[in-house]
Amino acid sequence: MPEFLELLPPPEAIERWMANLPPSSPVAESLETFRALGRVTTEAIASPEALPAFARSTVDGYAVIARDTYGASDSLPAYLTLVGEVPMGRQPDFKLQLAQVALIYTGGMLPQGADAVVMIENTQQAAPGEIEVLRASGPGENILKAGEDVALQQIILRAGVRLRPPEIGGLLALGITDIHVARRPRIGVISSGDEIVLPQEKPSAGQVRDVNSYTLAALIEQAGGAPVLYGIVPDQRAALQQTLQTALDNCDGIIVTAGSSASTRDLTAEVIQNLGTPGVLVHGVNLRPGKPTILAVCNGKAVVGLPGNPVSALVVASIFVTPLVERLLGMTHPRQKPALVARLTINLASQAGREDYVPVTLSSSPQGYLAEPIFFKSNLIFSLVRADGLIKIPSSATGLSAGDQVTVTLL
């Protein structure tokens, strides 16, 4: 298979690739809610109760009937009779009448008849059993109404949502202690190359330690997948074919990193093409770093061939592998990666028609953040270790100028 049959823009490449994948059908598994951080829901969840279940105060103060306080001020306070104190964790056993107040604390249940709470700093005691209110309150002030946060049977989460700490807390606030989430898709990771050795080995002359297996496994896990490492495969057709076939049989998708030579990349593409139909869909993406990227679908499963250089492999994986894992999880509304706006410190050249990704460090200035590019070679992993984020030079540009505002996607 000749190398780089057609260099596609990344958006077109991913569209062509995804269009050949079957519809997402994640397998559901039950999990304790407090253990479900980062997992993805497989069904819509309706609230089994209203939240809050009762009207409650949001401040320390006095429960009042709002109209009793109309016109109250420091110079003309409203004088109201203190009739009790709301017990925390229990329902009040009294009802407010006109011109009456009750002491209440944050979270306390509003007594019947009350419709507002006056903050304690806006009151003072005039005499035993009598409270001066120094500020008018309106109905609903400083209280949460029953069902104000969530109504009974309201859909609180859709299917395909990744759970963050707020969702975990919200579910448990409603007593939902178990939840159905998508099983983590298994993504096989294969590193190929005669020059690659295990990280615990001392490389001989001409050898390098395997970086890609572990950076890619970390990225897969961060995206929500379950990496399955198949180790290092030599640049031999039979060995690569056998390992890829094993991974295809046992995983939901495969990533293989190939060597740097054109012949090695061609071998990888040929083996992937013979793995199943429709085979290789993209062989070459108009992207730097990462031009030799291979995107394939083999018998309904995604296969990605990445460059062997660690920086290229990691940058390209963030563009193609992360969306793949999210698709396999059934995510319907993936959240945007954290990013911020900064000003570029120097000029950056680029080639029209090609997307460039450049690592940058960030520093602060009186005018905002500054983005300082790191000039790198794609086999130097510490260029990303030193970076705070990546900026993208779009394919429509021939570069960026010092002082331009850029969006930095944080690493």
Secondary structure per residue as TSV (DSSP state, phi and psi in degrees):
chain	resnum	aa	ss	phi	psi
A	1	M	-	360.0	118.9
A	2	P	-	-65.2	147.3
A	3	E	S	-76.1	142.4
A	4	F	-	56.2	62.0
A	5	L	S	-59.6	-37.1
A	6	E	-	-159.1	118.1
A	7	L	-	-83.0	113.3
A	8	L	B	-100.6	146.1
A	9	P	-	-61.7	145.9
A	10	P	H	-51.7	-45.4
A	11	P	H	-60.8	-40.1
A	12	E	H	-68.9	-36.6
A	13	A	H	-63.6	-47.2
A	14	I	H	-69.6	-33.2
A	15	E	H	-65.6	-44.9
A	16	R	H	-62.6	-42.0
A	17	W	H	-65.8	-52.0
A	18	M	H	-64.3	-31.3
A	19	A	H	-64.3	-21.1
A	20	N	T	-97.9	1.0
A	21	L	S	-88.9	146.8
A	22	P	-	-68.3	160.8
A	23	P	-	-56.9	147.0
A	24	S	-	-67.8	134.3
A	25	S	-	-141.9	71.5
A	26	P	-	-62.3	145.8
A	27	V	-	-86.9	129.3
A	28	A	E	-86.7	146.3
A	29	E	E	-140.0	149.8
A	30	S	E	-87.4	138.9
A	31	L	E	-143.8	144.8
A	32	E	E	-62.2	134.3
A	33	T	G	-56.2	-41.8
A	34	F	G	-70.1	-9.6
A	35	R	G	-102.0	5.6
A	36	A	-	-98.2	14.6
A	37	L	T	-56.9	129.7
A	38	G	T	83.5	-7.6
A	39	R	-	-83.9	168.1
A	40	V	B	-118.0	130.7
A	41	T	B	-68.0	147.2
A	42	T	S	-109.8	-3.1
A	43	E	S	-151.0	156.2
A	44	A	-	-69.8	144.9
A	45	I	E	-119.2	124.8
A	46	A	E	-100.6	145.3
A	47	S	-	-71.3	127.9
A	48	P	S	-78.3	-6.9
A	49	E	S	-157.8	167.8
A	50	A	-	-80.6	151.9
A	51	L	B	-138.8	123.4
A	52	P	S	-67.8	159.9
A	53	A	S	-77.7	-14.6
A	54	F	S	-148.7	157.8
A	55	A	-	-67.5	133.1
A	56	R	E	-140.6	157.0
A	57	S	E	-82.6	145.3
A	58	T	S	-102.2	-0.2
A	59	V	S	-141.6	167.3
A	60	D	S	-83.6	130.8
A	61	G	E	175.5	-143.0
A	62	Y	E	-128.1	127.0
A	63	A	E	-71.6	133.2
A	64	V	E	-137.9	167.6
A	65	I	-	-93.8	116.8
A	66	A	G	-52.6	-40.2
A	67	R	G	-67.1	-17.5
A	68	D	G	-68.7	-16.4
A	69	T	G	-104.2	-2.6
A	70	Y	T	-59.1	131.1
A	71	G	T	85.8	-3.3
A	72	A	-	-68.3	141.4
A	73	S	-	-154.4	175.8
A	74	D	S	-60.1	-37.7
A	75	S	S	-85.8	-18.9
A	76	L	S	-140.3	73.6
A	77	P	-	-71.0	160.1
A	78	A	E	-93.6	131.4
A	79	Y	E	-100.6	118.8
A	80	L	E	-127.5	151.7
A	81	T	E	-90.6	128.4
A	82	L	E	-80.5	120.8
A	83	V	E	-114.1	-1.1
A	84	G	E	164.6	-176.3
A	85	E	E	-130.3	134.5
A	86	V	-	-77.3	121.5
A	87	P	-	-75.2	134.2
A	88	M	T	-69.7	134.5
A	89	G	T	80.8	6.5
A	90	R	S	-138.7	159.1
A	91	Q	-	-79.7	132.0
A	92	P	-	-61.1	142.2
A	93	D	S	-99.7	21.4
A	94	F	-	-136.8	165.4
A	95	K	B	-123.6	135.4
A	96	L	-	-74.9	136.2
A	97	Q	-	-107.6	172.8
A	98	L	T	-55.4	140.5
A	99	A	T	68.1	23.3
A	100	Q	E	-118.6	152.4
A	101	V	E	-133.9	163.0
A	102	A	E	-139.2	135.7
A	103	L	E	-66.4	133.5
A	104	I	E	-143.0	149.1
A	105	Y	-	-114.2	164.3
A	106	T	T	-55.0	126.3
A	107	G	T	91.6	-8.5
A	108	G	-	-70.2	151.4
A	109	M	B	-77.9	129.1
A	110	L	-	-65.9	130.5
A	111	P	-	-69.6	154.1
A	112	Q	B	-57.7	137.3
A	113	G	T	97.9	-28.9
A	114	A	-	-78.8	147.8
A	115	D	-	-136.3	10.5
A	116	A	E	-162.3	166.8
A	117	V	E	-132.1	131.8
A	118	V	E	-93.8	129.3
A	119	M	E	-60.8	143.3
A	120	I	G	-62.3	-28.8
A	121	E	G	-72.6	-11.8
A	122	N	G	-99.6	22.2
A	123	T	E	-138.2	167.1
A	124	Q	E	-156.6	158.9
A	125	Q	E	-84.9	122.3
A	126	A	E	-85.4	-37.8
A	127	A	E	-163.4	164.9
A	128	P	T	-53.5	123.0
A	129	G	T	81.5	7.2
A	130	E	E	-131.8	132.1
A	131	I	E	-116.5	132.1
A	132	E	E	-90.5	126.3
A	133	V	E	-103.0	122.1
A	134	L	-	-102.4	5.2
A	135	R	S	-151.4	137.3
A	136	A	-	-72.3	147.0
A	137	S	-	-123.7	149.5
A	138	G	-	-102.8	160.0
A	139	P	T	-55.7	132.8
A	140	G	T	89.1	-3.9
A	141	E	T	-72.4	132.8
A	142	N	T	61.3	28.9
A	143	I	E	-134.8	156.7
A	144	L	E	-107.3	126.0
A	145	K	-	-79.2	155.6
A	146	A	T	-59.1	129.0
A	147	G	T	76.6	8.1
A	148	E	S	-66.7	-33.5
A	149	D	S	-81.7	-51.5
A	150	V	B	-141.7	133.0
A	151	A	-	-89.6	156.4
A	152	L	T	-56.9	130.6
A	153	Q	T	68.0	10.6
A	154	Q	-	-68.5	140.0
A	155	I	E	-73.5	114.9
A	156	I	E	-97.2	-25.9
A	157	L	E	-142.5	138.4
A	158	R	-	-89.0	167.1
A	159	A	T	-68.2	146.1
A	160	G	T	85.9	23.0
A	161	V	-	-107.6	130.5
A	162	R	B	-79.7	131.6
A	163	L	-	-83.9	125.7
A	164	R	-	-105.6	175.2
A	165	P	H	-53.8	-39.6
A	166	P	H	-61.6	-38.7
A	167	E	H	-67.2	-38.9
A	168	I	H	-60.1	-47.7
A	169	G	H	-63.5	-41.9
A	170	G	H	-63.3	-42.0
A	171	L	H	-63.3	-43.4
A	172	L	H	-70.9	-29.0
A	173	A	H	-63.6	-24.5
A	174	L	T	-96.1	4.5
A	175	G	T	79.4	15.0
A	176	I	-	-87.7	98.2
A	177	T	-	-97.0	-11.2
A	178	D	E	-133.2	148.4
A	179	I	E	-147.3	149.9
A	180	H	E	-92.4	124.6
A	181	V	E	-128.8	162.5
A	182	A	E	-72.9	134.7
A	183	R	-	-61.5	140.0
A	184	R	-	-63.9	124.3
A	185	P	-	-65.7	138.2
A	186	R	E	-85.2	121.3
A	187	I	E	-116.5	114.8
A	188	G	E	-74.1	138.2
A	189	V	E	-122.4	120.8
A	190	I	E	-124.2	130.3
A	191	S	E	-111.9	125.4
A	192	S	E	-117.1	149.5
A	193	G	-	146.5	133.5
A	194	D	T	-70.0	-18.2
A	195	E	T	-93.7	-0.4
A	196	I	E	-93.4	135.2
A	197	V	E	-128.4	164.8
A	198	L	-	-65.6	151.8
A	199	P	T	-59.1	-30.4
A	200	Q	T	-80.6	-6.1
A	201	E	S	-91.1	154.6
A	202	K	-	-89.5	114.3
A	203	P	-	-64.4	138.6
A	204	S	-	-81.5	176.8
A	205	A	T	-57.9	129.0
A	206	G	T	88.4	-3.2
A	207	Q	-	-106.0	157.1
A	208	V	E	-137.2	153.6
A	209	R	E	-74.8	151.2
A	210	D	-	-71.4	114.8
A	211	V	-	-103.0	-40.7
A	212	N	H	-62.0	-39.8
A	213	S	H	-55.6	-38.7
A	214	Y	H	-89.8	-35.5
A	215	T	H	-67.5	-40.2
A	216	L	H	-69.7	-38.2
A	217	A	H	-61.7	-40.2
A	218	A	H	-65.4	-40.2
A	219	L	H	-65.2	-42.3
A	220	I	H	-61.0	-44.8
A	221	E	H	-64.9	-40.3
A	222	Q	H	-61.9	-35.6
A	223	A	H	-76.6	-14.4
A	224	G	T	112.8	5.1
A	225	G	-	-96.3	176.6
A	226	A	E	-117.0	103.5
A	227	P	E	-71.4	141.6
A	228	V	E	-123.3	111.0
A	229	L	E	-87.7	127.5
A	230	Y	E	-105.5	8.2
A	231	G	E	79.5	-160.7
A	232	I	E	-102.5	130.4
A	233	V	E	-113.5	131.9
A	234	P	-	-68.3	162.9
A	235	D	S	-77.4	65.0
A	236	Q	-	-130.8	132.8
A	237	R	H	-56.2	-47.5
A	238	A	H	-65.2	-41.8
A	239	A	H	-66.6	-42.8
A	240	L	H	-66.7	-41.8
A	241	Q	H	-61.0	-44.7
A	242	Q	H	-66.2	-42.5
A	243	T	H	-68.4	-41.8
A	244	L	H	-62.9	-40.7
A	245	Q	H	-65.7	-40.9
A	246	T	H	-61.5	-44.4
A	247	A	H	-65.0	-40.4
A	248	L	H	-63.5	-37.4
A	249	D	H	-69.9	-27.1
A	250	N	H	-114.7	-4.7
A	251	C	-	-126.0	169.3
A	252	D	S	-91.8	-13.0
A	253	G	E	-168.6	164.0
A	254	I	E	-135.3	141.6
A	255	I	E	-121.8	131.9
A	256	V	E	-129.6	131.7
A	257	T	E	-102.2	131.7
A	258	A	-	-104.1	166.7
A	259	G	-	-68.0	179.9
A	260	S	S	-87.4	-20.2
A	261	S	S	-76.7	152.1
A	262	A	H	-61.3	-37.6
A	263	S	H	-66.0	-37.7
A	264	T	H	-66.8	-41.8
A	265	R	H	-64.2	-39.2
A	266	D	H	-65.5	-38.8
A	267	L	H	-61.0	-44.5
A	268	T	H	-61.0	-45.2
A	269	A	H	-62.6	-39.9
A	270	E	H	-67.4	-41.1
A	271	V	H	-65.5	-43.0
A	272	I	H	-62.7	-40.5
A	273	Q	H	-60.6	-34.1
A	274	N	T	-86.8	0.9
A	275	L	T	-79.3	-27.4
A	276	G	S	168.0	173.6
A	277	T	S	-96.0	153.1
A	278	P	E	-76.5	-7.0
A	279	G	E	91.0	-146.9
A	280	V	E	-71.2	124.7
A	281	L	E	-106.1	-29.6
A	282	V	E	-137.1	127.6
A	283	H	E	-133.8	84.9
A	284	G	-	118.5	121.2
A	285	V	B	-122.9	137.6
A	286	N	S	-77.0	80.6
A	287	L	E	-151.0	141.4
A	288	R	E	-134.5	125.7
A	289	P	S	-79.2	156.8
A	290	G	-	121.8	20.1
A	291	K	T	-56.2	-39.0
A	292	P	T	-78.6	24.9
A	293	T	-	-66.3	139.8
A	294	I	E	-117.0	130.1
A	295	L	E	-122.3	126.3
A	296	A	E	-141.0	160.4
A	297	V	E	-128.6	122.3
A	298	C	E	-122.8	110.2
A	299	N	T	53.4	44.0
A	300	G	T	86.0	1.5
A	301	K	E	-118.4	143.2
A	302	A	E	-78.9	137.8
A	303	V	E	-129.5	131.5
A	304	V	E	-122.3	126.2
A	305	G	E	-103.8	120.5
A	306	L	E	-110.7	156.0
A	307	P	-	-61.9	154.9
A	308	G	S	-77.4	-23.2
A	309	N	S	-65.5	130.7
A	310	P	H	-58.5	-42.0
A	311	V	H	-66.3	-45.9
A	312	S	H	-59.1	-45.6
A	313	A	H	-61.1	-42.9
A	314	L	H	-72.7	-40.9
A	315	V	H	-64.7	-45.8
A	316	V	H	-66.4	-38.4
A	317	A	H	-62.2	-36.1
A	318	S	H	-66.6	-26.8
A	319	I	H	-83.2	-39.0
A	320	F	H	-110.5	-39.2
A	321	V	H	-76.8	-40.6
A	322	T	H	-58.3	-48.9
A	323	P	H	-60.7	-32.4
A	324	L	H	-63.7	-47.2
A	325	V	H	-61.7	-42.5
A	326	E	H	-62.5	-37.9
A	327	R	H	-65.7	-45.0
A	328	L	H	-63.6	-28.5
A	329	L	T	-78.5	-10.1
A	330	G	T	79.3	22.6
A	331	M	-	-68.9	124.3
A	332	T	S	-94.1	-26.5
A	333	H	S	-137.2	73.0
A	334	P	-	-58.0	136.7
A	335	R	-	-78.6	149.8
A	336	Q	-	-67.5	147.1
A	337	K	-	-68.8	147.9
A	338	P	-	-59.2	134.7
A	339	A	E	-150.6	160.2
A	340	L	E	-145.1	165.8
A	341	V	E	-99.5	134.9
A	342	A	E	-140.6	167.9
A	343	R	E	-103.1	133.1
A	344	L	E	-71.1	138.8
A	345	T	S	-88.9	-24.0
A	346	I	S	-140.4	167.9
A	347	N	-	-71.2	145.3
A	348	L	E	-128.6	123.9
A	349	A	E	-88.6	152.7
A	350	S	-	-150.3	174.1
A	351	Q	-	-109.0	126.8
A	352	A	T	-58.3	137.5
A	353	G	T	91.5	-4.5
A	354	R	-	-124.0	135.4
A	355	E	E	-82.8	130.0
A	356	D	E	-114.5	138.4
A	357	Y	E	-116.2	124.6
A	358	V	E	-123.5	124.6
A	359	P	E	-72.3	145.0
A	360	V	E	-137.7	155.2
A	361	T	E	-102.9	153.0
A	362	L	E	-113.3	141.9
A	363	S	E	-139.9	159.2
A	364	S	E	-101.5	152.5
A	365	S	E	-143.5	167.4
A	366	P	T	-56.9	-25.0
A	367	Q	T	-91.9	-1.5
A	368	G	E	124.2	-163.3
A	369	Y	E	-76.7	147.3
A	370	L	E	-115.8	137.8
A	371	A	E	-109.5	117.2
A	372	E	E	-105.5	112.3
A	373	P	E	-62.8	146.4
A	374	I	-	-106.0	117.3
A	375	F	-	-85.1	124.6
A	376	F	-	-136.6	163.4
A	377	K	-	-111.8	144.2
A	378	S	T	-71.4	-3.8
A	379	N	T	-102.5	10.1
A	380	L	-	-106.7	96.2
A	381	I	T	-63.7	-28.8
A	382	F	H	-74.2	-7.9
A	383	S	H	-66.2	-30.0
A	384	L	H	-84.5	-31.9
A	385	V	H	-60.5	-39.2
A	386	R	S	-77.6	-15.2
A	387	A	-	-83.9	148.7
A	388	D	S	-92.5	-23.0
A	389	G	E	-173.7	-176.7
A	390	L	E	-122.8	143.2
A	391	I	E	-113.2	147.8
A	392	K	E	-107.7	127.9
A	393	I	E	-94.6	113.5
A	394	P	-	-65.8	158.8
A	395	S	T	-65.5	-19.5
A	396	S	T	-80.2	-8.9
A	397	A	-	-106.3	155.8
A	398	T	S	-104.8	13.7
A	399	G	E	146.0	178.9
A	400	L	E	-128.3	152.3
A	401	S	-	-106.2	151.6
A	402	A	T	-55.8	134.7
A	403	G	T	94.3	-13.8
A	404	D	-	-64.8	144.1
A	405	Q	E	-79.8	130.1
A	406	V	E	-128.7	152.5
A	407	T	E	-93.4	122.5
A	408	V	E	-102.7	114.7
A	409	T	E	-83.4	120.2
A	410	L	E	-75.1	142.1
A	411	L	-	-87.8	360.0
